[in-house]
């Protein structure tokens, strides 16, 4: 007998014997709840519910007694958890994050400042690099969360939760001839210009070169860097036109650079946060997740934390509409 089975049993009862509603409340699947109920009944050698067809009709006499004791057991479990939290000193510790440079530079500063305000006794460690470097850090170091964009295949040992989406923009010096085009840009408009963009991953199917190749074109990439600020520096010097994350274009860049929306030219990217399996989330870790991805509520975070594999996480988040973050550039797009 497992505590999870007792939890599922009580959820069924508290949701009017509706297994589908219980599964939704628990952020898990209906077949999973049905399976655990069947296993519990088989272990006890009795039916806890009378059935009509495939639906639960009412609680049996034996079921009423089991449910009574299950509530007492789960109540004690909650007391134990509260006691553990008290002695675990939830409001102090260390939070270590590995993130790509774009996330570290443009997304995390405000979030970590707020987390620092809420938990002044928590020590924050931030490591940054390419997606490949972040993957290596997670494999070789004690890092709590990984934050990256693009493919999840490098992080098969993690539970990856999609957090938001973002678009690329074309970055040019003010007055550049591309700013004179009175329509949306095409890839054909870009092929005659040297390009400056991010370091590419050979495993990433969403690379800039592939976007051009899919249309029978060749990208003239003359310079790559892992840092958007370096890319912007070289665009200002006239080394080429930049292709960067929209969130990297800030109001302070307007004096020298113009961001042109790249609507439809490149596939929208997803940033996700990776969590180690079987991680015991302390309260400041949970609050960091809420700050980074506000669409993750407490029940969903709890469901992710106890998920056994990525397929369970995907099922939990499949109906969630991800927010789109394009930073200052989103205002330009709206105005356009």
C-alpha positions as CSV (number, residue, x, y, z in Angstrom):
1,X,0.0,0.0,0.0
2,X,1.3,3.4,-1.0
3,X,0.6,6.9,0.3
4,X,-0.1,7.9,-3.3
5,X,-2.9,5.4,-3.5
6,X,-4.5,6.8,-0.3
7,X,-4.1,10.3,-1.7
8,X,-5.8,9.3,-4.9
9,X,-8.6,7.5,-3.0
10,X,-9.4,10.6,-1.0
11,X,-9.3,12.8,-4.2
12,X,-11.9,10.5,-5.8
13,X,-14.2,10.8,-2.8
14,X,-13.7,14.6,-2.5
15,X,-14.6,15.0,-6.2
16,X,-17.9,13.2,-6.1
17,X,-16.5,9.8,-7.2
18,X,-15.5,11.4,-10.5
19,X,-12.1,9.9,-11.4
20,X,-11.6,12.4,-14.2
21,X,-12.2,15.4,-11.9
22,X,-9.9,13.8,-9.3
23,X,-7.1,13.4,-11.9
24,X,-7.4,17.0,-13.0
25,X,-7.2,18.2,-9.3
26,X,-4.1,16.1,-8.8
27,X,-2.5,17.2,-12.1
28,X,-2.2,13.6,-13.3
29,X,-3.9,11.2,-15.8
30,X,-7.3,9.5,-15.4
31,X,-5.9,6.1,-16.3
32,X,-3.2,6.5,-13.7
33,X,-5.7,7.2,-10.9
34,X,-7.9,4.3,-12.1
35,X,-4.9,2.0,-12.1
36,X,-3.8,2.9,-8.5
37,X,-7.4,2.5,-7.2
38,X,-7.5,-1.0,-8.8
39,X,-4.2,-2.0,-7.3
40,X,-5.3,-0.7,-3.8
41,X,-8.6,-2.8,-4.0
42,X,-6.7,-5.8,-5.2
43,X,-4.2,-5.5,-2.3
44,X,-7.0,-5.1,0.2
45,X,-9.1,-7.9,-1.3
46,X,-12.3,-5.8,-1.3
47,X,-14.1,-3.3,-3.4
48,X,-14.1,0.2,-2.0
49,X,-16.8,1.5,-4.4
50,X,-19.9,0.0,-6.0
51,X,-19.9,0.5,-9.8
52,X,-22.4,1.0,-12.6
53,X,-20.6,0.1,-15.8
54,X,-17.3,2.0,-15.8
55,X,-18.5,4.7,-13.4
56,X,-18.3,4.7,-9.6
57,X,-21.8,4.6,-8.1
58,X,-21.3,4.8,-4.3
59,X,-18.9,3.9,-1.5
60,X,-19.2,0.4,0.0
61,X,-19.4,-0.2,3.8
62,X,-15.8,-1.4,3.7
63,X,-14.8,1.6,1.7
64,X,-16.2,4.0,4.3
65,X,-14.0,2.4,6.9
66,X,-10.9,2.5,4.7
67,X,-11.6,6.1,3.8
68,X,-11.9,7.1,7.4
69,X,-8.5,5.6,8.3
70,X,-7.0,7.0,5.1
71,X,-7.9,10.5,6.1
72,X,-6.3,10.0,9.5
73,X,-3.1,8.6,7.8
74,X,-2.8,11.5,5.4
75,X,-3.4,14.0,8.2
76,X,-0.4,12.5,10.0
77,X,1.6,12.7,6.8
78,X,0.8,16.4,6.6
79,X,2.0,16.9,10.2
80,X,5.2,15.1,9.5
81,X,5.8,17.3,6.4
82,X,5.2,20.4,8.5
83,X,7.6,19.2,11.1
84,X,10.2,18.4,8.5
85,X,9.8,21.9,6.9
86,X,10.3,23.5,10.3
87,X,13.6,21.7,11.0
88,X,14.7,22.0,7.4
89,X,14.9,25.8,7.7
90,X,13.0,26.5,4.5
91,X,14.0,30.1,4.3
92,X,17.8,29.7,4.0
93,X,20.1,27.6,1.9
94,X,21.7,27.8,-1.6
95,X,20.1,28.1,-5.0
96,X,22.3,27.3,-7.9
97,X,21.2,28.0,-11.5
98,X,22.8,27.3,-14.8
99,X,21.4,29.4,-17.6
100,X,22.2,30.6,-21.1
101,X,23.7,34.0,-21.5
102,X,20.5,35.6,-22.8
103,X,18.5,34.3,-19.8
104,X,21.2,35.4,-17.4
105,X,21.5,38.9,-18.9
106,X,17.9,39.9,-19.7
107,X,15.5,37.7,-17.8
108,X,17.0,36.7,-14.5
109,X,18.2,40.0,-12.9
110,X,14.7,41.2,-11.9
111,X,13.6,37.7,-10.8
112,X,16.7,37.1,-8.6
113,X,16.4,40.5,-7.1
114,X,12.9,39.8,-6.0
115,X,13.8,36.4,-4.7
116,X,16.7,37.9,-2.8
117,X,14.2,40.4,-1.3
118,X,11.9,37.5,-0.2
119,X,14.7,35.2,1.0
120,X,17.7,37.4,2.2
121,X,19.4,34.3,3.8
122,X,19.4,32.3,0.6
123,X,22.7,32.3,-1.3
124,X,22.3,32.6,-5.0
125,X,24.8,31.1,-7.5
126,X,24.4,31.7,-11.2
127,X,26.5,29.9,-13.9
128,X,26.1,30.8,-17.6
129,X,27.0,29.5,-21.0
130,X,25.7,27.9,-24.2
131,X,23.0,25.2,-24.0
132,X,25.7,22.6,-24.3
133,X,27.7,24.1,-21.5
134,X,24.6,24.3,-19.3
135,X,24.0,20.6,-20.0
136,X,27.5,19.8,-19.0
137,X,27.1,21.8,-15.8
138,X,24.0,19.8,-14.8
139,X,25.8,16.6,-15.5
140,X,29.0,17.5,-13.5
141,X,27.8,19.8,-10.8
142,X,25.2,20.1,-8.1
143,X,22.9,22.6,-9.9
144,X,19.3,23.0,-8.9
145,X,17.8,24.4,-12.1
146,X,18.9,24.6,-15.8
147,X,17.4,27.3,-18.0
148,X,17.9,27.1,-21.8
149,X,16.1,27.4,-25.1
150,X,15.7,25.1,-28.1
151,X,15.9,21.3,-28.0
152,X,15.5,19.3,-24.8
153,X,17.4,16.3,-26.1
154,X,20.6,17.3,-24.3
155,X,18.8,17.2,-21.0
156,X,17.2,13.7,-20.9
157,X,18.1,13.3,-17.2
158,X,16.0,16.3,-16.3
159,X,12.3,17.1,-16.1
160,X,11.9,20.1,-18.5
161,X,9.0,22.5,-18.0
162,X,8.3,25.1,-20.8
163,X,8.3,28.6,-19.4
164,X,7.8,31.1,-22.2
165,X,8.3,31.7,-25.9
166,X,10.3,34.4,-27.7
167,X,11.0,35.6,-31.3
168,X,14.2,36.7,-33.1
169,X,14.6,40.2,-34.5
170,X,16.8,41.6,-37.2
171,X,19.2,44.2,-35.7
172,X,20.7,46.9,-38.0
173,X,22.4,50.3,-37.5
174,X,20.0,53.2,-37.6
175,X,19.3,54.3,-41.1
176,X,20.3,50.9,-42.7
177,X,18.8,50.2,-46.1
178,X,16.7,47.4,-44.6
179,X,14.8,49.9,-42.5
180,X,13.6,51.5,-45.8
181,X,11.7,48.4,-46.9
182,X,8.0,49.2,-46.4
183,X,6.8,45.6,-45.9
184,X,7.7,42.6,-43.8
185,X,11.2,41.3,-44.5
186,X,11.9,38.0,-46.2
187,X,14.9,35.7,-46.0
188,X,15.7,36.7,-49.6
189,X,16.1,40.3,-48.3
190,X,18.9,39.1,-46.0
191,X,21.0,36.8,-48.1
192,X,23.1,39.7,-49.5
193,X,24.2,40.9,-46.1
194,X,26.8,39.4,-43.7
195,X,25.0,38.1,-40.6
196,X,26.1,38.2,-37.0
197,X,24.3,35.9,-34.6
198,X,24.5,33.3,-31.8
199,X,26.9,30.4,-31.6
200,X,25.1,27.6,-33.4
201,X,24.5,24.0,-32.2
202,X,24.8,21.3,-34.7
203,X,22.1,19.3,-32.9
204,X,19.6,22.2,-33.0
205,X,17.2,21.9,-35.9
206,X,16.1,25.5,-35.4
207,X,19.4,27.0,-36.3
208,X,19.5,30.1,-38.5
209,X,21.3,28.2,-41.3
210,X,18.4,25.7,-41.5
211,X,15.8,28.4,-41.8
212,X,17.6,29.7,-44.9
213,X,18.3,26.2,-46.3
214,X,14.6,25.2,-46.1
215,X,14.0,27.9,-48.7
216,X,17.0,27.0,-50.9
217,X,19.1,29.9,-49.6
218,X,22.5,30.2,-47.9
219,X,23.1,32.4,-44.9
220,X,26.3,34.4,-45.0
221,X,27.2,34.1,-41.3
222,X,30.5,36.0,-40.7
223,X,30.6,36.2,-36.9
224,X,29.0,34.2,-34.0
225,X,29.0,34.9,-30.3
226,X,27.2,33.5,-27.3
227,X,26.5,37.0,-25.8
228,X,23.9,39.3,-27.3
229,X,25.8,42.4,-26.1
230,X,28.8,41.3,-28.2
231,X,26.6,40.8,-31.2
232,X,25.2,44.3,-30.8
233,X,28.7,45.7,-30.6
234,X,29.7,44.2,-33.9
235,X,26.4,45.3,-35.5
236,X,27.2,48.9,-34.4
237,X,30.6,48.7,-36.0
238,X,29.1,47.6,-39.3
239,X,30.4,44.1,-39.3
240,X,27.0,42.8,-40.3
241,X,23.3,42.7,-39.5
242,X,22.3,40.9,-36.3
243,X,19.9,38.1,-35.6
244,X,19.1,38.1,-31.9
245,X,16.4,37.4,-29.4
246,X,13.8,40.2,-29.2
247,X,14.3,40.4,-25.5
248,X,17.9,41.5,-26.1
249,X,16.9,44.7,-27.7
250,X,16.6,47.4,-25.0
251,X,15.5,51.0,-24.9
252,X,19.1,52.1,-24.5
253,X,19.9,50.5,-27.9
254,X,17.7,52.8,-29.9
255,X,20.3,55.6,-30.2
256,X,22.4,53.3,-32.4
257,X,20.4,50.3,-33.5
258,X,17.0,49.5,-35.0
259,X,15.2,46.2,-34.4
260,X,13.1,45.0,-37.3
261,X,10.5,42.2,-36.5
262,X,11.4,38.9,-38.2
263,X,7.8,37.8,-38.4
264,X,7.6,34.3,-39.8
265,X,11.2,34.1,-40.8
266,X,12.4,32.0,-37.9
267,X,10.5,29.5,-35.8
268,X,9.4,30.9,-32.4
269,X,11.7,29.6,-29.7
270,X,10.7,28.1,-26.3
271,X,12.6,28.6,-23.1
272,X,12.2,25.9,-20.5
273,X,13.5,25.2,-17.0
274,X,15.0,21.8,-16.1
275,X,14.6,20.2,-12.7
276,X,16.4,17.1,-11.5
277,X,14.2,14.1,-10.9
278,X,13.3,13.4,-7.3
279,X,14.2,16.9,-6.3
280,X,12.9,18.0,-2.9
281,X,11.7,21.5,-3.6
282,X,12.3,23.9,-0.7
283,X,10.0,26.9,-0.5
284,X,12.5,29.3,-2.1
285,X,12.9,27.0,-5.0
286,X,9.1,26.8,-5.5
287,X,8.9,30.6,-5.4
288,X,11.7,30.9,-7.9
289,X,9.7,28.7,-10.3
290,X,6.6,30.9,-9.7
291,X,8.6,34.1,-10.4
292,X,10.3,32.7,-13.6
293,X,7.1,31.1,-14.9
294,X,4.0,32.6,-13.3
295,X,1.7,30.2,-15.1
296,X,2.9,27.4,-12.9
297,X,0.7,27.2,-9.8
298,X,1.4,25.3,-6.6
299,X,-0.4,22.1,-7.6
300,X,1.3,22.0,-11.0
301,X,4.7,22.5,-9.5
302,X,4.0,19.7,-7.0
303,X,2.9,17.5,-9.9
304,X,6.1,18.2,-11.8
305,X,8.2,17.5,-8.8
306,X,6.8,14.1,-8.3
307,X,6.7,13.2,-12.1
308,X,8.7,10.1,-12.9
309,X,9.5,11.0,-16.5
310,X,9.2,13.8,-19.2
311,X,6.0,12.3,-20.6
312,X,4.2,13.0,-17.3
313,X,5.4,16.6,-17.3
314,X,4.3,17.0,-20.9
315,X,0.8,15.8,-20.0
316,X,0.6,18.2,-17.1
317,X,1.5,21.3,-19.2
318,X,-0.1,20.4,-22.5
319,X,-3.1,22.7,-22.1
320,X,-1.1,25.7,-20.9
321,X,-0.8,28.7,-23.2
322,X,2.8,29.9,-22.8
323,X,3.4,33.7,-22.5
324,X,5.5,35.4,-25.2
325,X,8.4,37.6,-24.0
326,X,10.1,39.9,-26.4
327,X,11.2,42.6,-24.0
328,X,11.3,46.2,-25.2
329,X,10.9,45.0,-28.8
330,X,7.3,43.8,-28.0
331,X,6.3,47.4,-27.7
332,X,7.8,48.2,-31.1
333,X,5.9,45.3,-32.7
334,X,2.7,46.4,-31.1
335,X,3.2,49.9,-32.4
336,X,4.0,48.6,-35.9
